[in-house]
Amino acid sequence: MASINFSNALGIHPSALQLRAARAEVLANNLANADTPGFKARDINFQAVLKGEIHSSRSVGLERTHSGHIDGRGNVEEELLFRNPTQPSIDGNTVDSQMEQALFARNAMNYNASFEFLNSKFNGLKSVIRGE
């Protein structure tokens, strides 16, 4: 009988949750700099990064501050890409506020979906442990 570990029980959702949080920070930074001359909008290619995480089985964006914490990468800077503007502005800023808000809202919904999925998985694991 094979043992159950968190990777098998929770699947890709912990990594997806961490990556969605990192993407929210990037998108919020874009929105905060919408009026900054010369600012270049950035984003994370979520599918490519998550696919790489699946293959490498590494965690995204974790920093160990205690010996009991999970080990992982501390930075997603190498996955940040510059966005090509649909209508570049005269001052060189590439942030489209409406597009950034839409991307931020979608990312937030996906974050909540992953969180709810993880919550139901943990509730199921607690039920199994209790023998319910």
FIBA-717931 format. One record per residue: residue in one letter; x, y, z of N, C-alpha, C in turn; residue number from 1. Coordinates in steps of 0.05 Angstrom, whole numbers, plus 5000, padded with zeros to 4 digits. Atoms other than C-alpha are relative to their C-alpha. Example, Ala and Ser with C-alpha at 12.3 -4.5 7.8 and 13.67 -1.06 7.14 Angstrom:
BEGIN
{'A', {5018, 4976, 5000}, {5246, 4910, 5156}, {5018, 5024, 5000}, 1}
{'S', {4984, 4976, 4999}, {5273, 4979, 5143}, {4985, 5022, 5014}, 2}
//
This chain:
BEGIN
{'M', {5017, 4977, 5000}, {5000, 5000, 5000}, {5018, 5025, 5000}, 1}
{'A', {4983, 4976, 5003}, {5030, 5067, 4978}, {4991, 5021, 5020}, 2}
{'S', {5007, 4979, 4981}, {5033, 5124, 5027}, {4990, 5025, 4984}, 3}
{'I', {5010, 4976, 5012}, {4997, 5189, 5013}, {5017, 5023, 5010}, 4}
{'N', {4985, 4975, 4992}, {5038, 5253, 5012}, {4984, 5024, 4990}, 5}
{'F', {5015, 4975, 5007}, {5016, 5325, 5003}, {5000, 5004, 4970}, 6}
{'S', {4998, 4996, 5029}, {5040, 5327, 4930}, {4978, 4983, 4986}, 7}
{'N', {5021, 5016, 5012}, {4994, 5269, 4913}, {4972, 5008, 5007}, 8}
{'A', {5027, 4993, 4990}, {4936, 5292, 4955}, {4991, 5027, 4990}, 9}
{'L', {5009, 4973, 5007}, {4936, 5365, 4935}, {5004, 5007, 4971}, 10}
{'G', {4996, 4995, 5028}, {4961, 5362, 4864}, {5016, 5026, 4995}, 11}
{'I', {4985, 4976, 5009}, {4984, 5426, 4829}, {4990, 5025, 5014}, 12}
{'H', {5013, 4976, 4989}, {4940, 5474, 4869}, {5017, 5016, 5020}, 13}
{'P', {4983, 4983, 4984}, {4991, 5495, 4922}, {5019, 5018, 4983}, 14}
{'S', {4982, 4984, 5018}, {5040, 5517, 4867}, {4984, 5020, 4985}, 15}
{'A', {5017, 4981, 5015}, {4983, 5549, 4828}, {4993, 5024, 5018}, 16}
{'L', {5007, 4979, 4982}, {4962, 5588, 4889}, {5023, 5020, 5005}, 17}
{'Q', {4977, 4983, 4995}, {5032, 5614, 4902}, {5006, 5017, 4975}, 18}
{'L', {4995, 4986, 5024}, {5041, 5632, 4829}, {4979, 5022, 4994}, 19}
{'R', {5021, 4980, 5003}, {4974, 5668, 4827}, {5005, 5024, 5018}, 20}
{'A', {4993, 4978, 4981}, {4995, 5709, 4888}, {5023, 5017, 4989}, 21}
{'A', {4978, 4985, 5012}, {5060, 5728, 4853}, {4991, 5017, 4977}, 22}
{'R', {5011, 4986, 5023}, {5022, 5747, 4790}, {4983, 5024, 5009}, 23}
{'A', {5016, 4978, 4990}, {4974, 5790, 4831}, {5018, 5024, 5008}, 24}
{'E', {4981, 4978, 4993}, {5034, 5830, 4857}, {5010, 5014, 4975}, 25}
{'V', {4990, 4988, 5024}, {5060, 5841, 4787}, {4979, 5017, 4987}, 26}
{'L', {5022, 4985, 5012}, {4992, 5863, 4760}, {4993, 5025, 5017}, 27}
{'A', {5005, 4976, 4983}, {4981, 5909, 4820}, {5022, 5021, 4996}, 28}
{'N', {4979, 4981, 5006}, {5049, 5940, 4807}, {4996, 5014, 4974}, 29}
{'N', {5006, 4988, 5026}, {5029, 5952, 4735}, {4978, 5022, 5004}, 30}
{'L', {5021, 4981, 4996}, {4965, 5986, 4758}, {5009, 5025, 5016}, 31}
{'A', {4989, 4978, 4984}, {5002, 6028, 4809}, {5017, 5019, 4983}, 32}
{'N', {4982, 4984, 5017}, {5049, 6053, 4754}, {4987, 5008, 4974}, 33}
{'A', {5014, 4994, 5025}, {4996, 6067, 4702}, {5006, 5028, 4989}, 34}
{'D', {4994, 4972, 5009}, {5014, 6141, 4700}, {5029, 5007, 5002}, 35}
{'T', {4971, 4994, 4998}, {5089, 6134, 4708}, {5012, 5000, 4972}, 36}
{'P', {4988, 4999, 5027}, {5125, 6158, 4645}, {5022, 4979, 4997}, 37}
{'G', {4980, 5019, 5007}, {5167, 6104, 4613}, {4998, 4973, 5014}, 38}
{'F', {5003, 5026, 4986}, {5141, 6047, 4657}, {4991, 4979, 4980}, 39}
{'K', {5006, 5022, 5018}, {5138, 5981, 4620}, {4984, 4979, 5016}, 40}
{'A', {5017, 5020, 4987}, {5081, 5933, 4640}, {5013, 4973, 4997}, 41}
{'R', {4989, 5027, 4999}, {5102, 5863, 4660}, {4979, 4981, 5008}, 42}
{'D', {5019, 5021, 4993}, {5067, 5797, 4669}, {5015, 4974, 5002}, 43}
{'I', {4988, 5027, 4998}, {5081, 5725, 4685}, {4984, 4982, 4981}, 44}
{'N', {5013, 5020, 5017}, {5066, 5671, 4633}, {4992, 4977, 5018}, 45}
{'F', {5009, 5019, 4980}, {5025, 5630, 4682}, {5002, 4971, 4991}, 46}
{'Q', {5000, 5028, 5010}, {5017, 5568, 4639}, {5028, 4989, 4997}, 47}
{'A', {4972, 5009, 5004}, {5091, 5564, 4621}, {5014, 4995, 5026}, 48}
{'V', {4987, 5004, 4975}, {5114, 5573, 4692}, {4989, 4976, 5015}, 49}
{'L', {5012, 5023, 4986}, {5064, 5524, 4721}, {5008, 4974, 4987}, 50}
{'K', {4991, 5024, 5014}, {5082, 5473, 4668}, {5028, 4993, 5008}, 51}
{'G', {4973, 5005, 4991}, {5155, 5481, 4687}, {5000, 4990, 5029}, 52}
{'E', {5001, 5009, 4973}, {5136, 5472, 4760}, {4991, 4971, 5002}, 53}
{'I', {5009, 5028, 5000}, {5099, 5408, 4745}, {5023, 4981, 4993}, 54}
{'H', {4978, 5017, 5009}, {5159, 5380, 4709}, {5024, 4999, 5020}, 55}
{'S', {4978, 4999, 4982}, {5210, 5403, 4760}, {4992, 4993, 5029}, 56}
{'S', {5012, 5006, 4974}, {5164, 5390, 4820}, {5012, 5018, 5022}, 57}
{'R', {4991, 4980, 4981}, {5191, 5453, 4854}, {4977, 5018, 5008}, 58}
{'S', {5020, 4981, 4991}, {5150, 5502, 4894}, {5007, 5028, 4989}, 59}
{'V', {4996, 4973, 5010}, {5140, 5574, 4871}, {4999, 5019, 5023}, 60}
{'G', {5001, 4977, 4982}, {5156, 5634, 4913}, {5001, 4995, 5029}, 61}
{'L', {4998, 5005, 4971}, {5171, 5602, 4980}, {5027, 5009, 5011}, 62}
{'E', {4975, 4993, 4986}, {5222, 5629, 5028}, {5000, 4986, 5027}, 63}
{'R', {4998, 5015, 4974}, {5244, 5586, 5087}, {5008, 5019, 5022}, 64}
{'T', {4993, 4984, 4977}, {5242, 5626, 5151}, {5000, 4983, 5025}, 65}
{'H', {5001, 5019, 4977}, {5235, 5565, 5196}, {5007, 4972, 4989}, 66}
{'S', {4991, 5026, 5009}, {5264, 5495, 5192}, {4977, 4982, 4992}, 67}
{'G', {5023, 5017, 5007}, {5194, 5465, 5187}, {4986, 5009, 4974}, 68}
{'H', {5013, 4991, 5024}, {5176, 5505, 5124}, {5009, 4983, 4976}, 69}
{'I', {4994, 5014, 5024}, {5175, 5474, 5055}, {5021, 5015, 4985}, 70}
{'D', {4979, 4988, 5016}, {5236, 5487, 5012}, {4989, 5007, 4973}, 71}
{'G', {5009, 4992, 5027}, {5225, 5525, 4947}, {5016, 5023, 4990}, 72}
{'R', {4986, 4977, 5011}, {5248, 5579, 4901}, {4989, 5025, 5012}, 73}
{'G', {5008, 4975, 4988}, {5245, 5649, 4928}, {4993, 5022, 4981}, 74}
{'N', {5002, 4978, 5019}, {5238, 5689, 4864}, {4988, 4991, 4974}, 75}
{'V', {5011, 5005, 5027}, {5197, 5691, 4800}, {5009, 5021, 4980}, 76}
{'E', {4991, 4978, 5017}, {5236, 5749, 4770}, {5007, 4989, 4972}, 77}
{'E', {4992, 5010, 5026}, {5263, 5705, 4714}, {4977, 4993, 4982}, 78}
{'E', {5024, 5006, 5016}, {5192, 5689, 4691}, {4985, 5025, 4991}, 79}
{'L', {5014, 4976, 5008}, {5171, 5762, 4684}, {5006, 5008, 4971}, 80}
{'L', {4997, 4992, 5028}, {5159, 5784, 4613}, {4989, 5028, 4997}, 81}
{'F', {5011, 4974, 5006}, {5146, 5853, 4584}, {4976, 4996, 4982}, 82}
{'R', {5025, 5002, 5017}, {5077, 5863, 4554}, {5003, 5019, 4976}, 83}
{'N', {5001, 4983, 5024}, {5070, 5889, 4483}, {4975, 5017, 5001}, 84}
{'P', {5023, 4982, 4997}, {5025, 5950, 4485}, {4982, 4998, 4975}, 85}
{'T', {5018, 4999, 5022}, {4962, 5951, 4442}, {4998, 5028, 4989}, 86}
{'Q', {4999, 4972, 5008}, {4964, 6027, 4440}, {5021, 5014, 5017}, 87}
{'P', {4979, 4987, 4985}, {5031, 6055, 4463}, {4994, 5029, 5005}, 88}
{'S', {5004, 4972, 4994}, {5029, 6122, 4497}, {5024, 5017, 4992}, 89}
{'I', {4979, 4982, 5009}, {5071, 6182, 4479}, {5023, 5000, 5020}, 90}
{'D', {4979, 4999, 4979}, {5108, 6180, 4546}, {5015, 4973, 5004}, 91}
{'G', {4986, 5026, 4999}, {5130, 6107, 4535}, {4989, 4981, 5020}, 92}
{'N', {5013, 5018, 4981}, {5084, 6077, 4588}, {4984, 4979, 4984}, 93}
{'T', {5014, 5021, 5015}, {5057, 6009, 4564}, {4977, 4988, 5016}, 94}
{'V', {5022, 5011, 4984}, {5004, 5999, 4618}, {4973, 5009, 4989}, 95}
{'D', {5028, 4995, 5008}, {4932, 5993, 4593}, {4983, 4994, 5025}, 96}
{'S', {5014, 5003, 4974}, {4892, 6004, 4658}, {4977, 4981, 4998}, 97}
{'Q', {5024, 5017, 5002}, {4829, 5970, 4633}, {5008, 4971, 4997}, 98}
{'M', {4991, 5028, 5004}, {4866, 5908, 4610}, {5013, 4990, 5025}, 99}
{'E', {4988, 5008, 4974}, {4906, 5906, 4675}, {4979, 4993, 5021}, 100}
{'Q', {5021, 5005, 4981}, {4843, 5910, 4716}, {4985, 4974, 4994}, 101}
{'A', {5013, 5025, 5008}, {4811, 5854, 4676}, {5017, 4976, 5007}, 102}
{'L', {4981, 5022, 4994}, {4873, 5810, 4683}, {5002, 4996, 5030}, 103}
{'F', {4999, 5002, 4971}, {4876, 5826, 4758}, {4975, 4986, 5011}, 104}
{'A', {5025, 5012, 4990}, {4803, 5808, 4768}, {4999, 4970, 4993}, 105}
{'R', {5000, 5029, 5008}, {4810, 5742, 4729}, {5020, 4984, 5017}, 106}
{'N', {4980, 5013, 4983}, {4873, 5725, 4768}, {4989, 4996, 5028}, 107}
{'A', {5012, 5002, 4974}, {4836, 5739, 4833}, {4979, 4978, 5002}, 108}
{'M', {5020, 5021, 5001}, {4779, 5693, 4813}, {5013, 4972, 4999}, 109}
{'N', {4985, 5025, 5002}, {4828, 5638, 4794}, {5014, 4993, 5027}, 110}
{'Y', {4987, 5003, 4973}, {4865, 5648, 4861}, {4979, 4989, 5019}, 111}
{'N', {5021, 5009, 4982}, {4799, 5640, 4899}, {4991, 4972, 4993}, 112}
{'A', {5008, 5027, 5007}, {4781, 5578, 4859}, {5021, 4979, 5010}, 113}
{'S', {4979, 5018, 4990}, {4848, 5545, 4875}, {4999, 4998, 5031}, 114}
{'F', {5001, 5000, 4971}, {4841, 5566, 4948}, {4976, 4983, 5010}, 115}
{'E', {5023, 5016, 4992}, {4771, 5536, 4953}, {5005, 4970, 4995}, 116}
{'F', {4994, 5028, 5006}, {4795, 5472, 4920}, {5019, 4988, 5021}, 117}
{'L', {4981, 5009, 4979}, {4853, 5466, 4970}, {4985, 4997, 5026}, 118}
{'N', {5015, 5001, 4975}, {4805, 5481, 5027}, {4983, 4974, 5001}, 119}
{'S', {5016, 5024, 5001}, {4759, 5424, 5005}, {5018, 4975, 5002}, 120}
{'K', {4981, 5023, 4997}, {4820, 5377, 4998}, {5008, 4997, 5029}, 121}
{'F', {4992, 5003, 4972}, {4843, 5393, 5069}, {4977, 4991, 5017}, 122}
{'N', {5024, 5010, 4985}, {4772, 5383, 5095}, {4997, 4970, 4996}, 123}
{'G', {5002, 5028, 5006}, {4771, 5316, 5061}, {5022, 4984, 5015}, 124}
{'L', {4978, 5013, 4986}, {4839, 5297, 5090}, {4994, 4999, 5030}, 125}
{'K', {5007, 5001, 4971}, {4815, 5317, 5160}, {4979, 4979, 5006}, 126}
{'S', {5021, 5020, 4997}, {4754, 5273, 5151}, {5011, 4972, 5000}, 127}
{'V', {4987, 5027, 5002}, {4798, 5214, 5131}, {5015, 4995, 5025}, 128}
{'I', {4984, 5004, 4975}, {4844, 5225, 5191}, {4982, 4994, 5023}, 129}
{'R', {5019, 5005, 4978}, {4784, 5227, 5238}, {4985, 4974, 4997}, 130}
{'G', {5014, 5025, 5005}, {4756, 5165, 5206}, {4970, 5004, 4994}, 131}
{'E', {5028, 4994, 5006}, {4691, 5198, 5184}, {4992, 4990, 4972}, 132}
//
